[in-house]
Amino acid sequence: MRVGMIAEGSYPYVSGGVSSWIHTLITGMEDIEFSLFTITPEKKKESELKYTLTKNTVHHQNIELITDLPVNRVKSNLTKEELSLLFRWFTFQTLDPQALLILGNREKMGSVDEFFESESFYTLVQECYEFEELYGSFLDYMWMWKSMYTPIMHLLQQDYSKVDVIHTASTGYGGLIGTYISIVQNIPFIITEHGIYSREREEEILQSSWIPVIYKKRWIQLFHHLSKIAYEQAEDIITLFEKNRGYQLELGASPEKTAIVPNGIDINTALTLQGKKPVFHIGAIVRIVPIKDIKTMIYAANTLRRWGYDFHWSILGSDEELPEYAQECKDLVVSLELEQWVTFTGKVNVQDYLLSFDVCVLTSLSEGQPLAILEGMAAARPWVATDVGSCRELIEGREEDPYGACGFVIPPIQPEELADRLRWFINHPELLGRMGQNGLNRVKNDYLLSDVITFYRNLYAERGEKVGRHRIPAAKII
């Protein structure tokens, strides 16, 4: 069996999060072949890989959002019916997958550049402009239209290798080519959303300065449109926790297709030991990027120091993704004279540090279901985390959870409250072990990696056996 895995802007070029999830999933199924399709904004070099591709990753295709395709000198030759269907698709009036087949047909559309120079393009963009009754300039509308649909046409006009099941870790552009491959190759399509892609893009668009206000609504509609198309085509729409499932239903997912499969983690019993530390040790397992809000940690450290507490704070994680932000954080530590209390380790083996931590901290502004928290819980470490994504569910447990809280949940960007919760842990060392054990018990019951691997292995077998080309007997892989 060969599974096609689609990663948008993540694996194997970014560490942590969705990348870690994909790498773990592929690593856990050595007897299944994977074709990896990675969507990136620009061309990538092998030297930029953050993961060594596994032996069972038999094919890796990198697809840049915008590159030059071979010019085939084919003029757009769309029929009236095809133009009508594209008009309805471009104006979000239909989810008809036939529109994707037309857009992906270079013989029909011409290349992206050729289409944008064609009479068909001017006809469509003019009709769309009149239909939407916008008041801005037609020239600006036309450039917006090109920006919006160039990556879509480019992605759909690629050649994709044959697989038996196609699985994407997001909707958006990943969901678009997942839908396309599923239709063209007539194979099952699985979506696993960690965060809800269209909601995340909506937040980015609203905060963006490069999109004129008049067109923000249309950009948001585009990403919701792509999500709906993917939900319509997919056999399975999976997410990590109930709140996200609710969002998927609001965005048009059919309830019978949805399922919740939380992240999973292995338990290393050697890391669950507790012992007296020379100084209270706070740990953060986190990439040094703005969405993790590292500066709130630094200000909280400053408050703890001001209150007279003795501690050390180790911030574990790569600082290569946004070096300017990482430098700002390090400069802030220096300006507050916290070098003695706060250390940036860079990318390290987290397990080398977990045993030394008294408590772990996550200050993210947005999350899905962070593996970092599960990693700490599996080592029986208590937590203070912000109330984003499924952090509350992990730390306090779901409804009728029998184990109790393994830490505290606080609002984002609240350094004083973070410092106050850490002060509570420093003043109640006798409860560190008890709260850590609550988290460990919850992991053993609800978040084991072996359960996640078994679920997806069975799902691939069930879906792939129906139509797969490289299929093997299910008995060999279950």
C-alpha positions in Angstrom: 0.0 0.0 0.0 1.2 3.5 -0.8 -0.2 6.5 1.1 0.2 10.0 -0.2 0.8 12.5 2.7 0.3 16.2 2.0 2.1 18.7 4.2 1.6 22.4 3.6 4.4 24.7 4.9 5.6 22.2 7.4 7.2 18.7 7.1 10.0 18.2 6.5 11.2 21.8 6.5 9.9 23.0 9.9 10.5 21.4 13.3 7.7 20.5 15.8 3.9 20.6 15.6 2.4 19.1 12.5 5.8 18.2 11.2 6.5 16.1 14.2 3.1 14.4 14.0 3.7 13.5 10.3 7.2 12.2 11.0 6.0 10.1 13.9 3.1 8.7 11.9 5.3 7.7 9.0 8.0 6.3 11.3 5.4 4.2 13.1 4.3 2.4 10.0 7.5 1.0 8.4 5.6 -1.6 6.4 3.5 1.1 4.5 5.1 3.2 1.7 4.5 6.9 1.8 4.7 9.5 -1.0 5.3 12.9 0.5 3.9 16.0 -1.2 5.2 19.2 0.4 3.7 22.6 -0.5 6.2 25.5 0.1 6.0 29.2 -0.7 9.3 29.0 -2.7 11.9 26.4 -3.8 13.6 24.5 -1.1 17.1 22.9 -0.8 17.9 19.6 0.6 20.1 21.4 3.2 16.9 23.0 4.6 15.4 19.6 5.7 14.8 19.5 9.4 14.0 15.8 9.4 15.8 12.8 7.7 13.2 11.2 5.5 12.3 7.7 6.6 13.1 4.6 4.5 9.5 4.0 3.8 9.1 7.6 2.3 9.7 6.3 -1.2 8.9 9.5 -3.0 9.1 13.2 -2.1 7.6 15.8 -4.3 8.1 19.5 -3.4 5.5 21.8 -4.9 6.3 25.6 -4.8 3.2 27.8 -4.7 4.6 29.9 -7.6 7.2 28.7 -10.1 7.6 28.7 -13.9 5.9 25.8 -15.7 7.0 24.7 -19.1 5.2 26.8 -21.7 3.1 24.4 -23.9 1.8 27.2 -26.2 -1.7 26.0 -25.9 -4.3 28.8 -26.0 -7.2 28.6 -23.6 -10.1 26.9 -25.4 -12.9 26.8 -22.9 -16.4 26.1 -23.9 -19.4 28.3 -22.8 -20.4 25.6 -20.4 -16.9 25.4 -18.9 -16.7 29.2 -18.6 -20.1 29.2 -16.8 -18.9 26.5 -14.4 -15.7 28.4 -13.7 -17.6 31.6 -13.1 -19.8 29.9 -10.5 -16.7 28.3 -8.9 -14.7 31.6 -8.8 -17.6 33.4 -7.2 -18.1 30.6 -4.6 -21.5 29.5 -5.9 -20.6 25.9 -6.5 -18.3 23.2 -5.1 -18.5 21.2 -8.3 -15.2 19.2 -8.5 -15.4 19.3 -12.3 -14.1 22.9 -12.0 -10.9 21.6 -10.5 -10.5 19.2 -13.4 -10.8 22.1 -15.8 -8.4 24.3 -13.9 -5.9 21.5 -13.8 -6.1 20.7 -17.5 -3.2 22.5 -19.2 -4.5 21.5 -22.7 -7.8 23.2 -21.9 -6.6 26.2 -19.8 -3.1 26.8 -21.1 -0.4 27.5 -18.6 -1.1 29.9 -15.7 0.5 32.8 -17.6 -1.2 31.9 -20.9 -4.6 31.8 -19.2 -4.1 35.2 -17.7 -3.3 36.6 -21.1 -6.3 35.0 -22.7 -9.7 36.3 -23.7 -11.4 33.8 -21.4 -9.6 35.3 -18.4 -10.8 38.8 -19.2 -14.3 37.5 -19.8 -14.4 35.7 -16.5 -12.8 38.5 -14.4 -15.1 41.1 -15.8 -18.2 38.9 -15.1 -17.0 38.2 -11.6 -16.3 42.0 -11.0 -19.8 42.9 -12.2 -21.4 40.0 -10.2 -19.7 41.1 -7.0 -20.7 44.7 -7.4 -17.4 46.0 -6.0 -16.7 49.7 -6.0 -12.9 49.6 -6.3 -10.9 49.9 -9.5 -11.2 47.1 -12.0 -7.4 47.0 -12.4 -6.9 46.4 -8.7 -9.6 43.7 -8.8 -7.8 42.0 -11.7 -4.5 41.9 -9.9 -6.2 40.6 -6.7 -7.8 37.9 -8.9 -4.5 36.9 -10.3 -2.9 36.8 -6.8 -5.7 34.6 -5.6 -5.9 32.1 -8.4 -2.3 31.8 -9.6 -1.3 29.4 -6.8 -4.5 27.4 -7.2 -4.0 26.9 -11.0 -0.3 26.2 -10.5 -1.0 23.5 -7.9 -3.7 21.9 -10.0 -1.5 21.8 -13.1 1.2 19.6 -11.5 1.6 15.9 -12.2 1.2 13.8 -9.0 2.5 10.3 -8.5 0.0 7.4 -8.1 -1.0 6.5 -4.5 -3.7 4.3 -3.0 -4.9 6.8 -0.3 -4.3 10.5 -0.1 -4.1 12.1 3.4 -3.6 15.8 4.1 -2.7 17.5 7.4 -4.7 20.6 6.5 -7.4 21.9 4.2 -6.4 25.1 2.3 -3.9 24.4 -0.6 -3.2 21.0 0.9 -6.9 20.1 0.9 -7.1 21.5 -2.6 -4.5 19.1 -4.1 -5.8 16.3 -1.8 -9.2 16.8 -3.4 -7.8 16.9 -6.9 -5.6 13.8 -6.5 -8.6 12.0 -5.0 -10.8 12.9 -8.0 -8.2 12.3 -10.7 -6.9 9.0 -9.3 -10.3 7.9 -7.9 -8.9 7.1 -4.4 -10.0 7.8 -0.8 -9.2 11.1 0.8 -8.5 11.7 4.5 -8.1 15.0 6.2 -6.6 15.5 9.7 -6.8 19.1 10.8 -4.7 20.0 13.8 -5.8 23.7 13.8 -8.7 24.8 11.7 -7.0 26.1 8.6 -9.6 28.4 7.2 -10.1 30.1 10.7 -6.4 30.6 11.0 -6.2 32.2 7.6 -9.1 34.4 8.4 -7.3 35.7 11.5 -4.2 36.4 9.4 -6.1 38.1 6.6 -7.9 40.4 9.1 -4.6 41.4 10.6 -2.7 41.7 7.3 -1.6 45.0 5.8 -0.9 43.8 2.3 -4.5 43.0 1.4 -6.7 46.1 0.8 -9.7 46.2 3.2 -12.1 46.0 0.2 -10.7 42.5 -0.7 -10.3 40.9 2.7 -13.7 39.4 2.8 -13.1 37.8 -0.6 -9.8 36.3 0.5 -11.5 34.9 3.6 -14.3 33.5 1.4 -11.7 31.8 -0.8 -10.1 29.8 2.1 -13.5 28.8 3.4 -14.4 27.8 -0.1 -11.4 25.5 -0.3 -12.2 23.9 3.0 -15.7 23.2 1.9 -14.5 21.6 -1.3 -12.1 19.4 0.7 -14.8 18.5 3.3 -17.1 17.5 0.4 -14.6 15.2 -1.2 -13.1 13.6 1.9 -14.3 10.2 3.3 -12.8 11.1 6.7 -12.5 14.5 8.4 -10.5 14.0 11.6 -9.3 16.5 14.2 -7.7 16.4 17.6 -10.4 17.6 20.0 -14.1 18.3 20.2 -13.9 22.1 20.0 -12.2 21.8 16.6 -14.8 19.3 15.4 -17.5 21.9 16.2 -15.7 24.4 14.0 -15.5 21.8 11.2 -19.3 21.2 11.4 -19.9 25.0 11.3 -17.8 25.2 8.1 -19.8 22.5 6.4 -18.3 19.1 7.3 -20.8 16.3 7.4 -21.1 14.9 11.0 -20.9 11.3 9.9 -17.5 11.9 8.3 -15.9 13.5 11.3 -13.9 11.8 14.1 -11.7 12.9 17.0 -8.2 11.2 17.2 -6.1 13.0 19.7 -2.3 13.2 19.5 -0.4 10.4 21.2 2.9 10.0 23.0 5.2 7.2 24.2 5.9 6.9 27.9 9.5 6.6 29.1 9.2 5.5 32.7 12.8 6.6 33.4 11.6 10.2 32.9 8.7 10.0 35.4 11.0 10.0 38.5 10.8 13.0 40.9 13.7 14.2 42.9 14.9 17.3 44.8 16.5 19.8 42.5 19.3 22.3 43.4 17.1 25.1 42.3 13.4 25.3 41.1 13.7 24.5 37.4 11.0 25.8 34.9 11.0 24.3 31.4 9.6 25.5 28.1 9.5 23.1 25.1 8.9 25.5 22.3 10.0 27.0 19.0 11.3 30.6 19.4 8.6 32.3 17.3 6.1 35.0 18.0 3.0 32.7 18.2 4.6 31.0 21.2 4.9 34.4 22.9 8.3 33.9 24.5 8.3 37.5 25.8 5.5 36.7 28.2 7.8 34.0 29.7 10.6 36.5 30.0 8.5 39.1 31.7 7.1 36.5 34.1 10.7 35.5 34.9 11.4 39.1 35.7 8.4 39.2 38.0 9.5 36.1 39.9 13.0 37.5 40.3 11.5 40.8 41.6 9.4 38.8 44.1 12.7 37.3 45.4 12.3 33.7 44.2 15.3 31.5 43.3 14.7 29.6 40.1 16.1 28.8 36.6 14.1 28.9 33.4 15.3 26.8 30.4 13.7 27.6 27.1 14.2 24.6 24.8 13.8 24.8 21.1 15.0 25.9 17.7 15.7 29.6 17.2 16.4 29.3 13.5 12.9 29.8 12.1 12.6 33.6 12.8 16.1 34.7 13.9 15.1 38.3 14.3 12.4 37.4 16.8 14.8 35.1 18.6 17.3 37.9 18.9 14.6 40.3 20.3 13.9 37.7 23.0 17.6 37.3 23.9 18.0 41.1 23.9 15.1 41.4 26.3 16.7 38.9 28.7 19.9 41.0 28.6 18.1 44.3 29.0 16.2 42.9 32.1 19.5 41.5 33.4 18.0 38.0 33.6 21.0 36.0 32.1 21.5 34.2 35.4 17.8 33.1 35.5 16.9 32.4 31.8 18.7 30.2 29.3 18.0 29.6 25.6 19.3 26.1 24.8 18.5 26.0 21.1 17.3 22.7 19.6 18.2 19.9 22.0 17.0 16.4 22.9 14.0 17.3 25.1 14.3 14.1 27.1 17.7 15.1 28.3 16.1 18.0 30.2 12.7 16.7 31.2 13.9 14.9 34.3 15.4 18.1 35.7 12.2 20.2 35.3 9.9 20.9 38.2 7.2 22.5 36.1 6.7 23.2 32.4 5.2 26.3 30.7 3.5 27.1 27.4 2.5 30.7 26.6 1.2 30.2 23.1 -1.3 32.6 21.4 -2.7 29.8 19.3 -2.4 26.0 19.4 -4.1 22.8 18.2 -3.2 20.0 20.6 0.5 20.7 21.6 2.7 17.6 21.6 5.0 19.5 24.0 2.3 19.3 26.8 1.8 15.6 26.2 5.6 15.1 26.3 5.7 16.8 29.7 2.6 15.0 31.0 4.1 11.6 29.9 7.1 12.5 32.1 4.8 13.4 35.1 5.6 17.1 35.0 2.8 19.6 35.9 2.0 22.5 33.6 1.0 26.1 33.4 -0.3 26.8 29.9 -2.5 29.4 28.1 -6.1 28.7 27.4 -5.8 28.1 23.6 -6.6 25.1 21.5 -7.0 22.0 23.6 -4.6 23.0 26.4 -7.4 23.2 29.0 -8.7 19.8 27.9 -5.2 18.3 28.3 -4.5 20.0 31.7 -7.9 19.7 33.4 -9.2 16.7 31.6 -12.4 16.2 29.5 -15.8 15.9 31.0 -16.0 13.1 33.6 -12.2 12.8 33.6 -11.3 10.9 36.8 -7.7 12.0 37.2 -7.8 15.7 38.2 -5.8 18.7 37.0 -2.1 18.4 36.2 -1.6 22.2 36.3 -3.1 25.5 35.6 -4.6 27.2 32.5 -4.3 31.0 32.2 -5.3 33.6 29.6 -2.7 34.5 26.9 -0.3 37.4 27.4 -0.6 37.5 31.2 3.0 37.5 32.6 1.8 38.5 36.1 -0.7 35.6 36.3 1.9 33.2 34.9 4.4 34.3 37.6 1.7 33.9 40.2 0.9 30.3 39.2 4.6 29.5 39.2 5.0 31.1 42.6 2.2 28.7 43.8 4.2 25.7 42.6 7.4 27.0 44.3 5.4 27.4 47.5 3.8 23.9 47.3 6.6 21.5 46.3 4.7 18.6 47.9 2.0 18.9 45.2 4.3 18.8 42.2 4.4 15.0 42.1 0.7 14.5 42.7 -0.3 16.9 39.9 2.3 15.4 37.6 1.0 11.9 38.3 -2.5 13.2 37.3 -1.2 14.1 33.8 0.7 10.8 33.5 -2.5 8.8 34.3 -4.4 10.8 31.7 -1.8 10.1 29.0 -1.9 6.4 29.8 -5.6 6.3 29.3 -6.3 8.8 26.5 -3.1 9.8 24.6 -0.9 6.8 23.8 1.0 6.9 20.5 0.4 3.2 19.9 -3.4 3.9 19.8 -2.9 6.7 17.2 -0.7 4.5 15.0 -3.2 1.6 15.2 -6.1 3.9 14.3 -4.5 5.3 11.1 -3.0 1.9 10.1 -6.5 0.4 10.2 -8.0 3.4 8.4 -5.5 3.2 5.6 -6.1 -0.5 5.3 -9.9 -0.1 5.3 -9.9 2.8 2.8 -7.0 1.6 0.6 -8.2 -1.9 0.2 -11.2 -0.8 -1.7 -9.4 0.8 -4.6 -5.7 0.8 -4.0 -3.2 0.0 -6.8 -0.3 -1.1 -4.5 -2.6 -2.9 -2.1 -1.5 -5.8 0.0 -3.7 -8.1 2.1 -5.1 -6.2 5.1 -4.1 -9.2 7.3 -0.5 -8.2 6.7 -0.7 -4.7 7.9 -3.3 -4.9 10.7 
